């Protein structure tokens, strides 16, 4: 019912706007009073003004009534329940406690290699959790390579700076011909 009333309300609003736009303004009455084309109208000299004004009044009244009806329906509707409003949480007594592991020890899962948790005596680096004893020498070797490369950085920077300075001196020593104006 509310949907039908909304559609009727929409058509009344469109019709009301159309009738208001069709009507002549107050300024047109003076020209119409002297007979400027009044006899050629469908409703006669005075008929169109009365018909359009009465039709506008009727549509405005119906629009007002449907507005009140729609307001009444809006007040009667209650807020719909949300999706999560009816969800109940399970009591703690229903939820079972898990005390045993889900996987049995004699299953076909592969075994995990043992890990070292001690600090390696050859390096200052502490052991990485989950690192196997075979991986420790490789990691220590990589750490030593990084340290030696870091020690070489100042020498490389000095060498590059010397090259740049030599190139700059070479460029300054060459004679550049003047640009003719």
BAFI-3210 file (N, C-alpha, C; in Angstrom, 3 decimals, decimal comma, padded with zeros to 6 digits):
// residues 181
n [1|2|3|4|5|6|7|8|9|10|11|12|13|14|15|16|17|18|19|20|21|22|23|24|25|26|27|28|29|30|31|32|33|34|35|36|37|38|39|40|41|42|43|44|45|46|47|48|49|50|51|52|53|54|55|56|57|58|59|60|61|62|63|64|65|66|67|68|69|70|71|72|73|74|75|76|77|78|79|80|81|82|83|84|85|86|87|88|89|90|91|92|93|94|95|96|97|98|99|100|101|102|103|104|105|106|107|108|109|110|111|112|113|114|115|116|117|118|119|120|121|122|123|124|125|126|127|128|129|130|131|132|133|134|135|136|137|138|139|140|141|142|143|144|145|146|147|148|149|150|151|152|153|154|155|156|157|158|159|160|161|162|163|164|165|166|167|168|169|170|171|172|173|174|175|176|177|178|179|180|181]
n.u [000,823|001,943|003,849|002,283|000,965|003,149|003,869|001,564|001,726|004,062|003,221|001,226|002,805|004,343|002,309|001,247|003,396|003,522|000,996|001,242|003,293|002,051|000,101|-000,735|001,060|000,504|000,986|000,125|-002,573|-003,451|-002,962|-004,590|-007,058|-007,704|-008,412|-006,494|-006,172|-007,890|-010,222|-009,413|-008,709|-008,990|-010,715|-012,222|-012,687|-012,582|-012,542|-010,189|-008,516|-010,038|-010,419|-007,737|-006,798|-008,548|-007,993|-005,345|-005,686|-007,105|-005,220|-003,187|-004,437|-004,845|-002,160|-001,300|-002,844|-001,857|000,734|000,374|-000,627|001,576|003,375|002,069|002,273|005,042|005,490|004,342|005,855|008,290|011,711|013,621|014,891|018,354|020,904|022,593|021,232|019,640|021,383|022,770|025,239|027,253|027,062|029,680|029,733|028,972|030,976|033,594|036,556|039,851|042,189|043,917|046,386|045,609|046,791|048,123|051,101|052,234|051,719|051,855|053,343|056,084|059,237|060,536|063,596|066,062|066,723|069,197|069,754|071,679|074,296|076,515|079,863|081,822|080,967|079,637|077,003|073,755|072,044|069,597|066,184|064,916|066,906|069,006|071,816|073,419|073,050|074,189|077,072|076,981|075,488|077,117|079,348|078,253|077,708|080,296|081,209|079,598|080,492|083,181|082,770|081,537|083,643|085,254|083,989|084,632|087,169|086,488|084,840|086,666|088,379|086,611|086,006|088,524|088,833|086,773|087,620|090,011|089,004|087,534|089,601|090,940|089,057|088,862|091,392|091,513|091,238|088,462|086,772|085,594|082,202|080,817|079,104]
n.v [-001,195|001,204|001,607|001,962|004,302|006,020|006,119|007,303|009,748|010,767|011,093|013,012|015,163|015,687|016,359|018,629|020,427|020,678|021,867|024,329|025,466|025,766|027,725|031,213|034,099|036,814|039,143|038,648|038,982|041,587|041,959|039,941|040,901|042,809|041,385|039,840|037,367|035,748|034,539|032,378|030,325|027,085|026,850|029,109|032,705|033,309|030,799|029,164|030,135|029,696|026,892|025,855|026,933|025,741|023,017|022,978|023,582|021,302|019,241|020,116|019,804|016,999|016,235|017,222|015,601|013,007|013,395|013,622|011,039|009,441|010,345|009,396|006,599|006,379|006,932|004,721|002,516|000,335|000,139|-002,016|-005,199|-005,735|-007,695|-008,952|-008,757|-010,832|-012,841|-015,137|-015,627|-018,475|-020,278|-020,731|-023,279|-024,990|-024,983|-027,091|-027,995|-028,124|-030,444|-032,382|-032,931|-032,265|-033,839|-037,000|-038,568|-040,690|-040,299|-039,764|-037,470|-035,348|-035,152|-032,470|-030,777|-030,600|-027,637|-025,092|-023,367|-022,027|-019,545|-019,067|-019,952|-019,087|-016,725|-013,410|-013,189|-013,980|-017,143|-018,046|-018,571|-021,685|-022,216|-024,511|-026,625|-027,013|-024,742|-022,625|-022,162|-021,163|-018,841|-017,393|-017,061|-015,434|-013,167|-012,330|-011,631|-009,448|-007,689|-007,284|-006,068|-003,753|-002,564|-001,886|000,251|003,045|003,298|002,901|005,092|007,197|006,741|007,162|009,847|011,005|010,455|012,008|014,564|014,691|014,610|016,979|018,878|018,405|019,221|021,916|022,780|022,655|024,608|026,419|027,384|030,692|031,673|033,010|036,105]
n.w [000,000|000,761|-001,226|-003,516|-002,794|-002,703|-005,421|-006,518|-005,208|-006,360|-009,073|-008,680|-007,809|-010,095|-011,913|-010,630|-010,775|-013,562|-014,145|-012,845|-014,329|-016,810|-016,466|-016,879|-015,835|-013,448|-014,854|-017,429|-017,457|-018,003|-020,748|-021,779|-021,089|-022,959|-025,144|-026,565|-028,413|-026,925|-027,739|-029,208|-027,566|-026,006|-023,856|-023,899|-023,266|-020,460|-019,396|-019,302|-017,287|-014,972|-015,070|-015,024|-012,609|-010,780|-011,225|-010,408|-007,705|-006,859|-007,379|-005,662|-003,190|-003,144|-003,218|-000,750|000,964|000,343|001,207|003,976|004,494|003,789|005,727|008,005|007,582|007,728|010,400|011,590|010,906|012,192|013,216|011,294|012,232|012,604|010,944|012,773|015,148|016,172|016,839|019,029|021,530|022,197|025,242|027,698|028,729|026,719|024,818|024,058|025,879|024,673|025,193|024,341|021,778|018,347|016,373|016,133|017,485|016,059|013,386|009,778|009,337|008,327|010,037|012,050|011,736|014,332|016,176|016,762|019,721|020,978|021,375|018,790|018,995|017,232|016,166|016,769|016,455|017,580|017,786|015,385|015,889|014,938|013,164|011,647|012,525|010,300|008,791|010,135|009,668|007,023|007,258|008,991|007,341|005,336|006,869|007,511|004,950|004,400|006,376|005,563|003,085|003,916|005,224|003,089|001,882|002,576|001,250|-001,431|-001,828|-001,457|-003,634|-005,795|-005,386|-005,799|-008,542|-009,630|-008,919|-010,393|-013,049|-013,033|-012,746|-015,117|-016,992|-016,403|-017,098|-019,850|-022,807|-023,635|-026,473|-027,120|-027,336|-030,210|-030,508]
ca.u [000,000|002,815|004,486|001,265|000,765|004,332|003,776|000,509|002,282|004,999|002,465|000,588|003,827|004,684|001,140|001,149|004,440|003,100|-000,106|001,743|004,062|001,152|-000,710|-000,168|001,337|-000,378|001,262|-000,567|-004,002|-003,738|-003,018|-005,746|-008,273|-007,998|-008,803|-005,375|-006,212|-008,675|-011,281|-008,828|-008,340|-009,870|-011,710|-012,898|-011,969|-012,377|-012,595|-008,914|-008,004|-010,797|-010,156|-006,374|-006,651|-009,273|-007,235|-004,171|-006,142|-007,445|-003,967|-002,479|-005,128|-004,505|-000,738|-001,233|-003,406|-000,912|001,880|-000,018|-000,708|002,937|003,941|001,455|002,906|006,427|005,466|003,895|006,860|009,333|013,023|013,797|015,987|019,580|021,322|023,246|020,444|019,065|022,439|023,112|026,545|027,186|027,578|030,981|029,571|028,771|032,228|034,467|037,951|040,763|043,335|044,822|046,737|044,749|047,541|048,778|052,545|052,653|051,128|052,795|053,899|057,552|059,807|061,168|064,976|066,307|067,274|070,162|069,314|072,845|075,060|077,627|081,128|082,637|080,403|078,935|075,597|073,021|071,409|068,257|065,257|064,557|068,070|069,645|073,267|074,085|072,891|074,958|078,302|076,659|075,063|078,309|080,171|077,594|077,890|081,687|081,313|078,963|081,385|084,355|082,307|081,291|084,941|085,818|083,208|085,375|088,218|085,835|084,367|087,848|088,839|085,665|086,174|089,768|088,580|085,936|088,459|090,924|088,234|087,203|090,826|091,217|088,108|089,212|092,678|091,369|090,740|087,158|086,658|084,507|081,022|080,618|077,793]
ca.v [000,000|002,376|001,787|002,533|005,682|006,780|006,330|008,310|011,016|011,222|011,592|014,266|016,207|016,031|017,050|019,948|021,265|020,945|022,830|025,645|026,009|026,073|028,907|032,528|034,885|037,962|040,160|038,308|039,307|042,878|041,748|039,102|041,680|043,581|040,493|039,384|035,944|035,034|033,761|031,213|029,326|025,920|027,008|030,400|033,868|033,205|029,404|028,522|030,560|029,009|025,449|025,577|027,245|024,715|021,764|023,146|023,489|019,904|018,474|020,522|019,176|015,572|016,139|017,435|014,412|011,891|013,695|013,251|009,576|008,908|010,649|008,458|005,290|006,444|006,876|003,394|001,480|000,223|-000,126|-003,438|-005,807|-005,927|-009,062|-009,514|-008,531|-012,080|-013,822|-015,344|-016,239|-019,781|-020,255|-021,375|-024,691|-025,766|-025,043|-028,081|-027,628|-028,977|-030,749|-033,267|-032,397|-032,747|-034,767|-038,047|-038,578|-041,732|-040,048|-039,770|-036,134|-035,348|-034,639|-031,164|-030,909|-029,921|-026,300|-024,691|-022,186|-021,459|-018,563|-019,726|-019,485|-018,490|-015,448|-012,630|-013,207|-015,025|-018,145|-017,700|-019,671|-022,497|-022,401|-025,806|-026,548|-026,958|-023,411|-021,643|-021,725|-020,388|-017,513|-016,718|-016,691|-014,291|-012,008|-011,877|-010,983|-008,135|-006,842|-006,902|-005,127|-002,484|-001,974|-001,382|001,383|004,322|003,301|003,063|006,477|008,046|006,533|007,826|011,287|011,385|010,432|013,162|015,755|014,671|014,978|018,406|019,629|018,244|020,051|023,327|023,096|022,751|025,902|026,347|028,550|031,596|031,601|034,317|036,709]
ca.w [000,000|000,847|-002,528|-004,416|-002,362|-003,116|-006,871|-006,720|-004,721|-007,381|-010,219|-008,280|-007,780|-011,488|-012,466|-010,005|-011,379|-014,942|-014,167|-012,450|-015,442|-017,929|-016,177|-017,149|-014,644|-013,224|-015,871|-018,675|-017,356|-018,632|-022,195|-022,083|-020,870|-024,166|-026,217|-027,384|-028,684|-025,930|-028,376|-029,847|-026,568|-025,942|-022,799|-024,030|-022,755|-019,012|-018,981|-019,053|-015,988|-013,924|-015,112|-014,580|-011,185|-010,016|-011,332|-009,548|-006,318|-006,584|-007,299|-004,448|-002,056|-003,168|-002,864|000,697|001,625|000,214|002,073|005,349|004,552|003,805|007,047|008,946|007,388|008,205|011,868|012,016|010,663|013,210|012,639|011,031|012,988|011,841|010,702|013,946|016,362|016,685|017,038|020,437|021,711|022,850|026,609|027,856|029,073|025,492|024,070|024,695|026,077|023,924|026,048|023,623|020,455|017,278|015,537|016,924|017,273|015,128|012,074|008,661|009,116|008,344|011,283|011,961|012,214|015,592|015,987|017,774|020,448|021,655|020,614|018,121|019,570|016,194|015,734|017,783|016,126|018,292|016,938|014,916|016,192|013,782|012,301|011,861|012,722|009,002|008,212|010,905|008,991|005,820|007,702|009,513|006,191|004,697|007,748|007,348|003,639|004,527|007,178|004,752|002,066|004,594|005,523|001,845|001,372|002,579|000,228|-002,731|-001,894|-001,654|-005,007|-006,695|-005,194|-006,473|-009,982|-009,971|-008,809|-011,538|-014,240|-012,930|-013,025|-016,540|-017,737|-016,175|-017,758|-021,312|-023,288|-024,291|-027,356|-026,773|-028,213|-030,881|-030,242]
c.u [000,870|003,500|003,518|001,036|001,945|004,300|002,717|001,021|003,249|004,271|001,737|001,592|004,193|003,532|000,992|002,190|004,047|001,988|000,355|002,530|003,178|000,422|000,037|000,066|000,361|-000,177|000,531|-002,034|-004,337|-003,836|-004,220|-007,045|-008,657|-008,239|-007,675|-005,388|-007,026|-009,737|-010,735|-008,452|-009,362|-011,009|-012,469|-012,100|-011,667|-012,245|-011,251|-008,360|-008,730|-010,486|-008,769|-006,192|-007,385|-008,539|-005,978|-004,559|-006,474|-006,176|-003,178|-003,118|-004,803|-003,045|-000,565|-001,745|-002,451|000,346|001,572|-000,100|000,682|003,627|003,375|002,084|004,350|006,486|005,109|004,954|007,898|010,644|013,201|015,001|017,189|019,929|021,866|022,433|019,928|020,106|022,753|024,493|026,393|027,725|028,881|030,848|029,399|030,081|033,165|035,891|038,829|041,986|044,348|045,185|045,863|045,440|048,248|050,255|052,986|052,022|052,234|053,354|055,417|058,056|060,502|062,596|065,157|067,005|068,271|069,669|070,472|073,494|076,284|078,936|081,979|082,174|079,759|077,421|074,878|072,358|069,998|067,336|064,852|065,723|068,733|071,149|074,014|074,036|073,757|076,258|078,037|076,266|076,249|079,212|079,577|077,762|079,305|081,871|080,705|079,869|082,598|083,964|082,055|082,606|085,574|085,114|083,989|086,472|087,623|085,364|085,543|088,355|087,935|085,792|087,428|089,576|087,773|086,769|089,441|090,206|087,886|088,423|091,164|090,310|088,460|090,494|092,541|090,805|089,444|087,044|085,452|083,385|080,848|079,208|077,073]
c.v [001,264|002,653|002,423|004,001|006,569|007,081|007,385|009,690|011,607|011,787|012,892|015,415|016,644|016,800|018,451|020,911|021,622|021,970|024,227|026,278|026,404|027,399|030,194|033,234|036,043|039,036|039,888|038,680|040,617|042,733|040,918|039,885|042,468|042,675|040,002|037,870|035,153|034,162|032,480|030,132|028,214|026,158|028,325|031,506|033,749|031,761|028,795|028,899|029,829|027,517|025,126|025,870|026,218|023,369|021,821|023,001|022,043|019,065|018,840|019,889|017,681|015,348|016,285|016,201|013,227|012,131|013,306|011,733|008,943|009,193|009,706|007,071|005,274|006,371|005,481|002,329|001,511|-000,081|-001,622|-003,957|-006,004|-007,398|-009,712|-009,340|-009,826|-013,155|-013,914|-015,982|-017,536|-019,669|-021,047|-022,863|-025,563|-025,954|-026,038|-027,549|-028,626|-029,204|-031,630|-032,648|-033,037|-033,791|-035,766|-038,108|-039,635|-041,531|-039,962|-038,376|-036,179|-034,732|-033,311|-031,304|-030,119|-028,599|-025,993|-023,408|-021,524|-020,408|-019,268|-019,120|-018,779|-017,079|-014,733|-012,674|-014,309|-015,972|-017,694|-018,859|-020,384|-022,741|-023,742|-025,619|-026,467|-025,548|-022,378|-021,246|-020,867|-018,968|-016,732|-016,247|-015,475|-013,037|-011,453|-011,155|-009,590|-007,188|-006,403|-005,910|-003,762|-001,797|-001,367|-000,126|002,695|004,388|003,524|004,508|007,422|007,938|007,245|009,335|011,779|011,416|011,646|014,441|015,834|015,106|016,466|019,257|019,564|019,132|021,525|023,714|023,230|024,104|025,695|027,563|029,402|031,481|032,957|034,824|037,070]
c.w [000,000|-000,491|-003,519|-004,080|-002,759|-004,607|-007,179|-006,314|-005,753|-008,599|-009,891|-008,276|-009,196|-012,134|-011,912|-010,594|-012,808|-015,017|-013,783|-013,595|-016,635|-017,705|-016,504|-015,829|-014,515|-014,291|-017,171|-018,636|-018,053|-020,148|-022,593|-021,921|-022,109|-025,376|-027,074|-027,496|-027,690|-026,578|-029,000|-028,846|-026,534|-024,967|-022,891|-023,363|-021,267|-018,546|-018,617|-017,685|-014,868|-013,892|-014,567|-013,093|-010,329|-010,067|-010,458|-008,087|-005,945|-006,448|-006,041|-003,216|-001,990|-002,781|-001,350|001,440|001,525|001,046|003,510|005,506|004,627|005,142|008,100|008,821|007,890|009,728|012,366|011,836|011,767|012,513|012,471|011,800|012,075|011,726|011,970|015,232|016,974|016,960|018,529|020,509|022,475|024,273|026,712|028,170|027,832|024,744|024,752|024,847|025,327|024,797|025,342|022,283|019,385|016,414|016,446|016,575|016,265|013,740|011,015|008,373|009,142|009,653|011,027|012,472|013,509|015,330|017,091|018,425|021,179|020,758|020,068|018,631|018,529|015,826|016,911|017,583|016,907|017,297|016,583|015,272|014,917|012,856|012,640|011,995|011,397|008,415|008,913|010,212|007,761|006,204|008,253|008,375|005,478|005,543|007,627|006,014|003,688|005,303|006,358|003,663|002,696|004,933|004,281|001,342|001,448|001,507|-001,150|-002,895|-002,138|-003,086|-006,004|-006,582|-005,901|-007,981|-010,415|-009,931|-009,976|-012,815|-014,214|-013,234|-014,508|-017,371|-017,588|-016,912|-019,258|-021,663|-024,047|-025,173|-026,964|-027,799|-028,863|-030,643|-031,497]
res [x|x|x|x|x|x|x|x|x|x|x|x|x|x|x|x|x|x|x|x|x|x|x|x|x|x|x|x|x|x|x|x|x|x|x|x|x|x|x|x|x|x|x|x|x|x|x|x|x|x|x|x|x|x|x|x|x|x|x|x|x|x|x|x|x|x|x|x|x|x|x|x|x|x|x|x|x|x|x|x|x|x|x|x|x|x|x|x|x|x|x|x|x|x|x|x|x|x|x|x|x|x|x|x|x|x|x|x|x|x|x|x|x|x|x|x|x|x|x|x|x|x|x|x|x|x|x|x|x|x|x|x|x|x|x|x|x|x|x|x|x|x|x|x|x|x|x|x|x|x|x|x|x|x|x|x|x|x|x|x|x|x|x|x|x|x|x|x|x|x|x|x|x|x|x|x|x|x|x|x|x]
***
